[in-house]
Amino acid sequence: MFPDFPAAEEDIQGIRFDAADVDFALPAAEKIQRWIEKIIDRENCTLDNLNYIFCSDEYLHKINVEHLNHDTYTDIITFPYQAPPVIESDIFISIDRVRANAETFGVTFEKELLRVIIHGVLHLCGYGDKTTEEAATMRRKEEEAMEIYENF
C-alpha cells in the first residue's frame, strides 16, 4: 500500500473513498459502495479491501511516471495487491480526466465517473482491455454494471 496517503474519510465495509490533492467528496457514496459490492459478487469475486483515491491529472501523472514508467495522462490506475477472485487494491482516479472525458464522450460527469469506478473493479475481477476482443468484453461488462446502477 502507499503509506503517504491520508486516512479515508469514508470507510464502508472494505471500500474506502478519499481524495489526495483535490477537494472532492463522492456523492451517493453508500449507494456506490453497495453497487460495487454487487458487481464484485456477480463476478464471483470476494472483497477484501478497496481504496479509491480521487486526485488531479498531475497527481496521477506523477504516479504513472514513477510507478509504471508511463509518461502519459490517464483517468485511472489500479494497483492490485491480490489476484482474482480476491479484490484488494488502491484505485487512483483523476477527477480532471474524468471531467474532460465526460465532455469528449458527451455524457455527464457522474456517468463517466461511475464507468471509471467500475472499470477498475472489472480489471480486478480479471478483465483486460489490451486487445480489441478484451476491450469489447470490458465495455459490455461496464454497460451491464451501469444498467444495474440505474436500476439500483
C-alpha positions in Angstrom: 0.0 0.0 0.0 1.0 3.6 -0.3 1.7 4.9 3.3 1.8 8.6 2.3 -1.9 8.9 1.5 -4.3 10.4 4.1 -6.7 8.3 6.0 -10.0 7.7 4.2 -12.9 10.0 5.1 -15.4 7.2 4.5 -14.8 3.6 5.3 -17.7 1.3 4.4 -17.3 -2.4 4.7 -13.9 -2.7 3.0 -14.4 0.1 0.4 -12.9 3.5 1.1 -13.3 6.8 -0.8 -10.7 9.5 -0.3 -9.2 12.5 -2.1 -5.5 13.2 -2.3 -4.9 16.6 -3.7 -8.4 17.7 -4.8 -11.4 18.8 -2.9 -13.8 16.0 -3.8 -16.4 14.1 -2.0 -18.1 11.2 -3.8 -21.9 11.8 -4.0 -24.1 8.8 -3.1 -21.1 7.0 -1.6 -23.2 4.4 0.2 -25.2 3.5 -2.9 -22.0 3.3 -5.0 -20.4 1.1 -2.3 -23.3 -1.3 -2.4 -23.3 -1.3 -6.2 -19.5 -2.1 -6.3 -20.1 -5.0 -3.8 -22.9 -6.3 -6.1 -20.7 -6.3 -9.2 -17.9 -8.0 -7.3 -20.3 -10.6 -6.1 -21.8 -11.1 -9.6 -18.3 -11.7 -10.9 -17.8 -14.4 -8.2 -15.1 -12.4 -6.5 -14.5 -11.6 -2.8 -14.0 -8.1 -1.5 -11.1 -7.7 0.9 -10.1 -4.1 0.7 -10.7 -1.5 -2.0 -9.4 2.1 -1.7 -10.4 4.7 -4.2 -8.2 7.8 -4.2 -9.6 10.7 -6.2 -6.9 13.1 -7.4 -5.8 15.6 -10.1 -4.3 14.9 -13.5 -0.9 16.0 -12.2 -1.0 13.7 -9.2 -2.0 10.7 -11.3 0.6 11.5 -14.0 3.3 11.6 -11.3 2.2 8.1 -10.1 2.1 6.9 -13.7 5.6 8.1 -14.4 7.2 7.0 -11.0 5.5 3.6 -10.6 4.6 2.4 -14.1 7.2 4.3 -16.2 4.4 5.7 -18.4 4.7 9.4 -19.3 1.0 9.8 -20.1 -2.1 11.2 -18.6 -4.9 8.7 -17.7 -8.2 8.6 -15.9 -7.5 5.6 -13.7 -4.6 3.5 -12.4 -5.4 0.3 -10.5 -2.8 -1.3 -8.2 -4.0 -4.9 -7.4 -2.5 -6.5 -4.3 -4.1 -9.9 -4.8 -5.1 -11.9 -7.8 -8.8 -12.6 -8.7 -11.0 -13.8 -7.1 -9.8 -11.7 -4.1 -10.2 -7.9 -4.5 -7.6 -5.9 -2.7 -6.4 -2.7 -4.4 -5.7 1.0 -4.4 -7.5 2.7 -7.4 -6.5 6.2 -8.3 -8.9 8.2 -10.4 -8.2 11.6 -11.9 -11.2 13.9 -11.5 -9.7 16.2 -14.1 -9.5 13.4 -16.7 -13.0 12.1 -15.9 -14.4 15.7 -16.4 -12.6 16.0 -19.8 -13.6 12.5 -20.9 -17.3 13.2 -20.0 -17.2 16.2 -22.2 -15.4 14.3 -25.0 -17.9 11.4 -24.9 -21.0 13.7 -24.4 -22.0 12.2 -21.0 -22.4 13.6 -17.6 -19.5 13.8 -15.2 -21.4 11.4 -12.9 -22.0 8.8 -15.5 -18.3 8.9 -16.6 -17.1 8.7 -13.0 -19.3 5.6 -12.4 -17.9 4.0 -15.6 -14.4 4.6 -14.5 -15.1 3.4 -10.9 -16.5 0.1 -12.2 -13.8 -0.2 -14.9 -11.2 -0.5 -12.2 -13.2 -3.2 -10.4 -13.6 -5.2 -13.6 -9.9 -5.2 -14.0 -9.5 -6.5 -10.5 -12.1 -9.2 -11.4 -9.8 -10.4 -14.2 -11.0 -8.5 -17.3 -8.4 -6.9 -19.5 -8.7 -4.3 -22.3 -5.5 -4.6 -24.3 -6.9 -6.4 -27.3 -10.0 -5.5 -29.4 -11.8 -8.5 -28.0 -10.9 -7.8 -24.4 -11.9 -4.1 -24.8 -15.3 -5.2 -26.3 -15.9 -7.5 -23.3 -14.8 -4.8 -20.9 -17.2 -2.3 -22.5 -20.1 -4.9 -22.3 -19.4 -5.5 -18.6 -19.3 -1.8 -18.0 -22.6 -1.3 -19.7 -24.2 -4.2 -17.7 -22.9 -2.7 -14.5 -24.2 0.8 -15.4 -27.6 -0.7 -16.1 -27.5 -2.3 -12.6 -26.7 1.0 -11.0 -29.5 2.8 -12.8 -32.0 0.2 -11.5 -30.5 0.1 -8.0 
